[in-house]
Amino acid sequence: MNYEEIYDCIVTGQVSSDRIAKYLKDKSFYKYWRKRKEEEEEIYGQKEQRELDESMKEAFRQRDERKKKKQRNYKTSTIKYLPKHYAI
């Protein structure tokens, strides 16, 4: 088995804890393990950041839509209550 296969088996829960400890005692596997974990955490962090960015964009879009709707409602209600000689 190569390190990638061992790593995949570990992260999918197919390896017992005593066996994991044995693998992690191997310095070169431990180095590979740390590198893979760091890469995955970086990827996860980037995915999380993209989701957060998309969520913020949607929130801003909704806020802008509410502002536009409020402005349209204000203009409409103001025109209704103006005296006839002020009407456009």
N, CA, C and O atoms as a GROMACS GRO file, in nm:
protein
  352
    1MET      N    1   0.083  -0.119   0.000
    1MET     CA    2   0.000   0.000   0.000
    1MET      C    3   0.087   0.125   0.000
    1MET      O    4   0.190   0.131   0.067
    2ASN      N    5   0.044   0.224  -0.077
    2ASN     CA    6   0.118   0.349  -0.075
    2ASN      C    7   0.055   0.446   0.026
    2ASN      O    8  -0.053   0.419   0.079
    3TYR      N    9   0.121   0.557   0.051
    3TYR     CA   10   0.075   0.652   0.152
    3TYR      C   11  -0.064   0.707   0.121
    3TYR      O   12  -0.145   0.726   0.211
    4GLU      N   13  -0.090   0.733  -0.005
    4GLU     CA   14  -0.220   0.789  -0.042
    4GLU      C   15  -0.333   0.692  -0.007
    4GLU      O   16  -0.436   0.734   0.046
    5GLU      N   17  -0.314   0.565  -0.035
    5GLU     CA   18  -0.416   0.465  -0.002
    5GLU      C   19  -0.435   0.453   0.148
    5GLU      O   20  -0.548   0.444   0.197
    6ILE      N   21  -0.324   0.453   0.221
    6ILE     CA   22  -0.332   0.445   0.368
    6ILE      C   23  -0.407   0.566   0.422
    6ILE      O   24  -0.495   0.553   0.507
    7TYR      N   25  -0.371   0.683   0.373
    7TYR     CA   26  -0.436   0.807   0.418
    7TYR      C   27  -0.586   0.802   0.391
    7TYR      O   28  -0.666   0.832   0.479
    8ASP      N   29  -0.624   0.762   0.270
    8ASP     CA   30  -0.765   0.754   0.234
    8ASP      C   31  -0.840   0.656   0.324
    8ASP      O   32  -0.953   0.683   0.364
    9CYS      N   33  -0.777   0.543   0.354
    9CYS     CA   34  -0.841   0.445   0.443
    9CYS      C   35  -0.859   0.502   0.584
    9CYS      O   36  -0.961   0.478   0.649
   10ILE      N   37  -0.760   0.576   0.630
   10ILE     CA   38  -0.769   0.635   0.764
   10ILE      C   39  -0.882   0.738   0.771
   10ILE      O   40  -0.964   0.733   0.862
   11VAL      N   41  -0.886   0.829   0.676
   11VAL     CA   42  -0.986   0.937   0.683
   11VAL      C   43  -1.128   0.886   0.658
   11VAL      O   44  -1.224   0.954   0.694
   12THR      N   45  -1.141   0.770   0.597
   12THR     CA   46  -1.276   0.715   0.577
   12THR      C   47  -1.314   0.618   0.688
   12THR      O   48  -1.418   0.553   0.680
   13GLY      N   49  -1.230   0.607   0.792
   13GLY     CA   50  -1.265   0.528   0.909
   13GLY      C   51  -1.245   0.378   0.894
   13GLY      O   52  -1.307   0.300   0.967
   14GLN      N   53  -1.162   0.338   0.804
   14GLN     CA   54  -1.142   0.195   0.779
   14GLN      C   55  -1.024   0.138   0.857
   14GLN      O   56  -0.995   0.019   0.846
   15VAL      N   57  -0.955   0.222   0.936
   15VAL     CA   58  -0.835   0.177   1.006
   15VAL      C   59  -0.855   0.198   1.156
   15VAL      O   60  -0.905   0.303   1.198
   16SER      N   61  -0.816   0.100   1.236
   16SER     CA   62  -0.830   0.110   1.382
   16SER      C   63  -0.730   0.211   1.437
   16SER      O   64  -0.629   0.242   1.374
   17SER      N   65  -0.760   0.261   1.556
   17SER     CA   66  -0.675   0.364   1.616
   17SER      C   67  -0.534   0.314   1.645
   17SER      O   68  -0.438   0.389   1.630
   18ASP      N   69  -0.520   0.187   1.686
   18ASP     CA   70  -0.384   0.136   1.713
   18ASP      C   71  -0.303   0.124   1.585
   18ASP      O   72  -0.182   0.143   1.584
   19ARG      N   73  -0.372   0.092   1.476
   19ARG     CA   74  -0.305   0.082   1.346
   19ARG      C   75  -0.265   0.222   1.297
   19ARG      O   76  -0.158   0.241   1.240
   20ILE      N   77  -0.352   0.320   1.321
   20ILE     CA   78  -0.321   0.459   1.283
   20ILE      C   79  -0.196   0.505   1.357
   20ILE      O   80  -0.106   0.565   1.298
   21ALA      N   81  -0.191   0.476   1.486
   21ALA     CA   82  -0.074   0.515   1.567
   21ALA      C   83   0.053   0.453   1.510
   21ALA      O   84   0.158   0.517   1.504
   22LYS      N   85   0.042   0.329   1.467
   22LYS     CA   86   0.158   0.260   1.409
   22LYS      C   87   0.202   0.331   1.281
   22LYS      O   88   0.322   0.352   1.259
   23TYR      N   89   0.105   0.368   1.194
   23TYR     CA   90   0.140   0.438   1.070
   23TYR      C   91   0.204   0.574   1.100
   23TYR      O   92   0.299   0.614   1.033
   24LEU      N   93   0.150   0.644   1.199
   24LEU     CA   94   0.200   0.778   1.228
   24LEU      C   95   0.339   0.777   1.291
   24LEU      O   96   0.406   0.880   1.293
   25LYS      N   97   0.383   0.663   1.342
   25LYS     CA   98   0.520   0.653   1.394
   25LYS      C   99   0.622   0.655   1.281
   25LYS      O  100   0.738   0.691   1.302
   26ASP      N  101   0.580   0.617   1.162
   26ASP     CA  102   0.667   0.622   1.044
   26ASP      C  103   0.683   0.770   1.006
   26ASP      O  104   0.587   0.835   0.965
   27LYS      N  105   0.803   0.822   1.020
   27LYS     CA  106   0.827   0.966   0.999
   27LYS      C  107   0.789   1.014   0.859
   27LYS      O  108   0.732   1.122   0.844
   28SER      N  109   0.818   0.935   0.760
   28SER     CA  110   0.786   0.980   0.623
   28SER      C  111   0.634   0.978   0.601
   28SER      O  112   0.582   1.064   0.530
   29PHE      N  113   0.563   0.881   0.660
   29PHE     CA  114   0.416   0.882   0.647
   29PHE      C  115   0.359   1.000   0.726
   29PHE      O  116   0.266   1.066   0.679
   30TYR      N  117   0.413   1.025   0.843
   30TYR     CA  118   0.366   1.137   0.924
   30TYR      C  119   0.382   1.269   0.848
   30TYR      O  120   0.294   1.354   0.852
   31LYS      N  121   0.495   1.284   0.781
   31LYS     CA  122   0.519   1.404   0.701
   31LYS      C  123   0.415   1.415   0.589
   31LYS      O  124   0.359   1.522   0.564
   32TYR      N  125   0.388   1.302   0.522
   32TYR     CA  126   0.286   1.299   0.417
   32TYR      C  127   0.149   1.332   0.476
   32TYR      O  128   0.073   1.409   0.418
   33TRP      N  129   0.118   1.275   0.590
   33TRP     CA  130  -0.010   1.296   0.659
   33TRP      C  131  -0.031   1.445   0.688
   33TRP      O  132  -0.136   1.501   0.657
   34ARG      N  133   0.069   1.508   0.748
   34ARG     CA  134   0.058   1.650   0.780
   34ARG      C  135   0.038   1.735   0.656
   34ARG      O  136  -0.046   1.826   0.655
   35LYS      N  137   0.113   1.705   0.552
   35LYS     CA  138   0.101   1.781   0.426
   35LYS      C  139  -0.041   1.769   0.369
   35LYS      O  140  -0.101   1.869   0.329
   36ARG      N  141  -0.092   1.648   0.366
   36ARG     CA  142  -0.228   1.627   0.312
   36ARG      C  143  -0.334   1.698   0.397
   36ARG      O  144  -0.426   1.759   0.344
   37LYS      N  145  -0.320   1.689   0.529
   37LYS     CA  146  -0.416   1.755   0.618
   37LYS      C  147  -0.413   1.906   0.596
   37LYS      O  148  -0.519   1.969   0.590
   38GLU      N  149  -0.295   1.964   0.583
   38GLU     CA  150  -0.283   2.108   0.560
   38GLU      C  151  -0.347   2.147   0.427
   38GLU      O  152  -0.415   2.249   0.418
   39GLU      N  153  -0.324   2.066   0.323
   39GLU     CA  154  -0.382   2.094   0.192
   39GLU      C  155  -0.534   2.088   0.199
   39GLU      O  156  -0.603   2.174   0.144
   40GLU      N  157  -0.587   1.987   0.266
   40GLU     CA  158  -0.732   1.973   0.276
   40GLU      C  159  -0.793   2.087   0.356
   40GLU      O  160  -0.899   2.138   0.320
   41GLU      N  161  -0.727   2.128   0.464
   41GLU     CA  162  -0.778   2.239   0.543
   41GLU      C  163  -0.775   2.368   0.463
   41GLU      O  164  -0.866   2.450   0.474
   42GLU      N  165  -0.672   2.387   0.381
   42GLU     CA  166  -0.663   2.506   0.296
   42GLU      C  167  -0.776   2.505   0.194
   42GLU      O  168  -0.842   2.606   0.172
   43ILE      N  169  -0.798   2.390   0.132
   43ILE     CA  170  -0.905   2.378   0.034
   43ILE      C  171  -1.040   2.403   0.100
   43ILE      O  172  -1.124   2.474   0.044
   44TYR      N  173  -1.060   2.344   0.219
   44TYR     CA  174  -1.186   2.364   0.290
   44TYR      C  175  -1.206   2.510   0.324
   44TYR      O  176  -1.316   2.563   0.310
   45GLY      N  177  -1.100   2.574   0.370
   45GLY     CA  178  -1.109   2.715   0.404
   45GLY      C  179  -1.144   2.801   0.283
   45GLY      O  180  -1.219   2.898   0.295
   46GLN      N  181  -1.090   2.766   0.165
   46GLN     CA  182  -1.121   2.840   0.044
   46GLN      C  183  -1.267   2.819   0.004
   46GLN      O  184  -1.335   2.913  -0.037
   47LYS      N  185  -1.314   2.696   0.017
   47LYS     CA  186  -1.454   2.668  -0.016
   47LYS      C  187  -1.547   2.744   0.079
   47LYS      O  188  -1.647   2.802   0.037
   48GLU      N  189  -1.512   2.741   0.206
   48GLU     CA  190  -1.591   2.812   0.306
   48GLU      C  191  -1.593   2.962   0.275
   48GLU      O  192  -1.698   3.026   0.289
   49GLN      N  193  -1.481   3.018   0.235
   49GLN     CA  194  -1.472   3.160   0.202
   49GLN      C  195  -1.558   3.193   0.081
   49GLN      O  196  -1.627   3.295   0.080
   50ARG      N  197  -1.554   3.108  -0.022
   50ARG     CA  198  -1.639   3.131  -0.140
   50ARG      C  199  -1.786   3.130  -0.102
   50ARG      O  200  -1.863   3.215  -0.149
   51GLU      N  201  -1.827   3.035  -0.018
   51GLU     CA  202  -1.967   3.028   0.025
   51GLU      C  203  -2.005   3.154   0.102
   51GLU      O  204  -2.114   3.207   0.085
   52LEU      N  205  -1.914   3.201   0.187
   52LEU     CA  206  -1.940   3.324   0.263
   52LEU      C  207  -1.952   3.443   0.169
   52LEU      O  208  -2.040   3.527   0.187
   53ASP      N  209  -1.863   3.452   0.070
   53ASP     CA  210  -1.868   3.562  -0.027
   53ASP      C  211  -2.001   3.560  -0.104
   53ASP      O  212  -2.062   3.665  -0.124
   54GLU      N  213  -2.044   3.442  -0.147
   54GLU     CA  214  -2.171   3.430  -0.220
   54GLU      C  215  -2.287   3.470  -0.132
   54GLU      O  216  -2.380   3.537  -0.177
   55SER      N  217  -2.282   3.431  -0.006
   55SER     CA  218  -2.388   3.466   0.088
   55SER      C  219  -2.395   3.618   0.108
   55SER      O  220  -2.503   3.676   0.112
   56MET      N  221  -2.278   3.682   0.119
   56MET     CA  222  -2.275   3.827   0.135
   56MET      C  223  -2.329   3.897   0.011
   56MET      O  224  -2.405   3.994   0.022
   57LYS      N  225  -2.291   3.849  -0.108
   57LYS     CA  226  -2.341   3.910  -0.231
   57LYS      C  227  -2.493   3.901  -0.236
   57LYS      O  228  -2.560   3.997  -0.274
   58GLU      N  229  -2.548   3.786  -0.199
   58GLU     CA  230  -2.692   3.768  -0.199
   58GLU      C  231  -2.759   3.861  -0.097
   58GLU      O  232  -2.863   3.919  -0.125
   59ALA      N  233  -2.698   3.874   0.020
   59ALA     CA  234  -2.752   3.964   0.122
   59ALA      C  235  -2.752   4.109   0.072
   59ALA      O  236  -2.849   4.181   0.093
   60PHE      N  237  -2.644   4.151   0.006
   60PHE     CA  238  -2.638   4.287  -0.048
   60PHE      C  239  -2.740   4.306  -0.160
   60PHE      O  240  -2.803   4.412  -0.169
   61ARG      N  241  -2.758   4.205  -0.243
   61ARG     CA  242  -2.856   4.213  -0.350
   61ARG      C  243  -2.996   4.230  -0.292
   61ARG      O  244  -3.074   4.313  -0.340
   62GLN      N  245  -3.028   4.153  -0.189
   62GLN     CA  246  -3.159   4.163  -0.126
   62GLN      C  247  -3.179   4.298  -0.059
   62GLN      O  248  -3.288   4.356  -0.065
   63ARG      N  249  -3.073   4.350   0.004
   63ARG     CA  250  -3.080   4.481   0.067
   63ARG      C  251  -3.107   4.590  -0.036
   63ARG      O  252  -3.191   4.677  -0.016
   64ASP      N  253  -3.034   4.583  -0.148
   64ASP     CA  254  -3.053   4.681  -0.254
   64ASP      C  255  -3.194   4.673  -0.312
   64ASP      O  256  -3.255   4.776  -0.343
   65GLU      N  257  -3.245   4.552  -0.326
   65GLU     CA  258  -3.381   4.533  -0.379
   65GLU      C  259  -3.483   4.595  -0.283
   65GLU      O  260  -3.579   4.658  -0.326
   66ARG      N  261  -3.463   4.575  -0.153
   66ARG     CA  262  -3.555   4.635  -0.054
   66ARG      C  263  -3.549   4.787  -0.060
   66ARG      O  264  -3.653   4.853  -0.050
   67LYS      N  265  -3.428   4.843  -0.077
   67LYS     CA  266  -3.415   4.989  -0.087
   67LYS      C  267  -3.489   5.042  -0.209
   67LYS      O  268  -3.560   5.141  -0.201
   68LYS      N  269  -3.472   4.974  -0.323
   68LYS     CA  270  -3.539   5.017  -0.446
   68LYS      C  271  -3.690   5.010  -0.429
   68LYS      O  272  -3.762   5.101  -0.470
   69LYS      N  273  -3.737   4.904  -0.369
   69LYS     CA  274  -3.881   4.887  -0.349
   69LYS      C  275  -3.934   4.997  -0.257
   69LYS      O  276  -4.041   5.053  -0.281
   70LYS      N  277  -3.859   5.028  -0.152
   70LYS     CA  278  -3.899   5.132  -0.058
   70LYS      C  279  -3.904   5.267  -0.129
   70LYS      O  280  -3.996   5.346  -0.106
   71GLN      N  281  -3.804   5.295  -0.215
   71GLN     CA  282  -3.802   5.421  -0.289
   71GLN      C  283  -3.920   5.430  -0.385
   71GLN      O  284  -3.983   5.535  -0.396
   72ARG      N  285  -3.950   5.320  -0.455
   72ARG     CA  286  -4.065   5.319  -0.547
   72ARG      C  287  -4.194   5.344  -0.472
   72ARG      O  288  -4.280   5.421  -0.516
   73ASN      N  289  -4.209   5.278  -0.356
   73ASN     CA  290  -4.330   5.296  -0.276
   73ASN      C  291  -4.341   5.439  -0.225
   73ASN      O  292  -4.451   5.495  -0.221
   74TYR      N  293  -4.230   5.499  -0.186
   74TYR     CA  294  -4.230   5.635  -0.137
   74TYR      C  295  -4.270   5.732  -0.247
   74TYR      O  296  -4.352   5.821  -0.226
   75LYS      N  297  -4.211   5.716  -0.367
   75LYS     CA  298  -4.244   5.803  -0.479
   75LYS      C  299  -4.391   5.791  -0.515
   75LYS      O  300  -4.458   5.892  -0.539
   76THR      N  301  -4.442   5.670  -0.518
   76THR     CA  302  -4.582   5.647  -0.553
   76THR      C  303  -4.675   5.709  -0.450
   76THR      O  304  -4.773   5.775  -0.486
   77SER      N  305  -4.646   5.690  -0.322
   77SER     CA  306  -4.732   5.744  -0.217
   77SER      C  307  -4.724   5.895  -0.212
   77SER      O  308  -4.824   5.959  -0.180
   78THR      N  309  -4.610   5.955  -0.241
   78THR     CA  310  -4.595   6.101  -0.241
   78THR      C  311  -4.676   6.162  -0.353
   78THR      O  312  -4.742   6.264  -0.333
   79ILE      N  313  -4.674   6.103  -0.470
   79ILE     CA  314  -4.747   6.155  -0.584
   79ILE      C  315  -4.898   6.149  -0.558
   79ILE      O  316  -4.970   6.240  -0.597
   80LYS      N  317  -4.946   6.046  -0.493
   80LYS     CA  318  -5.089   6.031  -0.464
   80LYS      C  319  -5.141   6.146  -0.377
   80LYS      O  320  -5.254   6.191  -0.395
   81TYR      N  321  -5.059   6.192  -0.285
   81TYR     CA  322  -5.106   6.290  -0.187
   81TYR      C  323  -5.072   6.434  -0.220
   81TYR      O  324  -5.103   6.524  -0.142
   82LEU      N  325  -5.009   6.458  -0.334
   82LEU     CA  326  -4.979   6.595  -0.374
   82LEU      C  327  -5.107   6.661  -0.426
   82LEU      O  328  -5.190   6.594  -0.488
   83PRO      N  329  -5.124   6.789  -0.400
   83PRO     CA  330  -5.238   6.860  -0.459
   83PRO      C  331  -5.231   6.853  -0.611
   83PRO      O  332  -5.123   6.836  -0.668
   84LYS      N  333  -5.346   6.867  -0.678
   84LYS     CA  334  -5.351   6.850  -0.824
   84LYS      C  335  -5.258   6.945  -0.897
   84LYS      O  336  -5.198   6.906  -0.997
   85HIS      N  337  -5.246   7.068  -0.850
   85HIS     CA  338  -5.162   7.163  -0.923
   85HIS      C  339  -5.012   7.130  -0.909
   85HIS      O  340  -4.931   7.186  -0.983
   86TYR      N  341  -4.972   7.038  -0.814
   86TYR     CA  342  -4.833   6.991  -0.804
   86TYR      C  343  -4.810   6.861  -0.880
   86TYR      O  344  -4.696   6.820  -0.901
   87ALA      N  345  -4.916   6.797  -0.920
   87ALA     CA  346  -4.903   6.667  -0.985
   87ALA      C  347  -4.826   6.680  -1.116
   87ALA      O  348  -4.832   6.782  -1.184
   88ILE      N  349  -4.757   6.578  -1.148
   88ILE     CA  350  -4.675   6.578  -1.269
   88ILE      C  351  -4.753   6.521  -1.385
   88ILE      O  352  -4.701   6.512  -1.496
   0.00000   0.00000   0.00000
